Amino acid sequence: MTETGPEEAAHAHARALIAGDFGAAVRAMTPDALAKAMQVGNMSWTVTGYELTPQGQDGDDYLFSIAYQTDLGPLSLRYRLRDIGGEWKVVDIERSA
């Protein structure tokens, strides 16, 4: 991804899911984040829209809430992004209430 900041990277990840560009979505995540994404199901649902809300910073990490609209109903997730080697990567994903 060529984004310059964490919020742009989070938006690009969500847009990749909507576009069905799972290659781009996977490249934007660490292996641990990908494993967690598969557990919460957001890799298999058809995403039709999203709303991203910045949640602040925790050390070097940036936190975001993303409310996805999917073919199976809403899916709310919390993302943690970190600059890894000059690229913003999703390093953690968890389902939120």
Residue pairs with C-beta under 8 A, 6 or more apart in sequence:
1 9
1 12
1 13
1 24
1 27
1 28
1 87
1 88
3 9
3 11
3 12
3 88
5 88
6 62
6 64
6 81
6 83
6 88
7 52
7 54
7 62
7 64
8 88
9 28
9 81
9 87
9 88
9 89
9 90
10 52
10 62
10 64
10 66
10 79
10 81
10 88
10 90
11 52
12 24
12 28
13 24
13 25
13 28
13 29
13 79
13 90
14 47
14 50
14 52
14 66
14 68
16 22
16 24
16 25
16 28
17 25
17 42
17 47
17 50
17 68
18 47
18 48
18 49
18 50
22 43
25 43
26 34
28 88
28 89
28 90
29 37
29 89
29 90
29 91
29 93
30 84
30 89
30 90
30 91
32 91
32 92
33 89
33 90
33 91
33 92
33 93
34 43
36 92
36 93
36 94
37 43
37 90
37 93
38 44
40 75
40 77
40 93
40 94
40 95
41 75
42 68
42 70
42 75
42 77
42 93
45 68
45 70
45 71
45 72
45 75
46 70
46 71
47 68
47 69
47 70
47 75
48 69
48 70
48 71
49 68
49 69
50 66
50 67
50 68
50 69
51 66
51 67
52 64
52 65
52 66
53 64
53 65
53 66
53 67
54 62
54 63
54 64
55 63
55 64
55 65
55 78
56 62
56 63
57 63
58 80
60 82
60 83
61 80
61 81
61 82
61 91
62 80
62 81
62 82
62 88
63 78
63 79
63 80
63 81
64 78
64 79
64 81
65 76
65 77
65 78
65 79
65 96
66 76
66 77
66 78
66 79
67 74
67 75
67 76
68 74
68 75
68 76
68 77
75 95
76 95
76 96
76 97
77 93
77 94
77 95
77 96
78 92
78 93
78 94
78 95
78 96
79 90
79 92
79 93
80 90
80 91
80 92
80 93
81 88
81 89
81 90
81 91
82 88
82 89
82 91
83 89
84 91
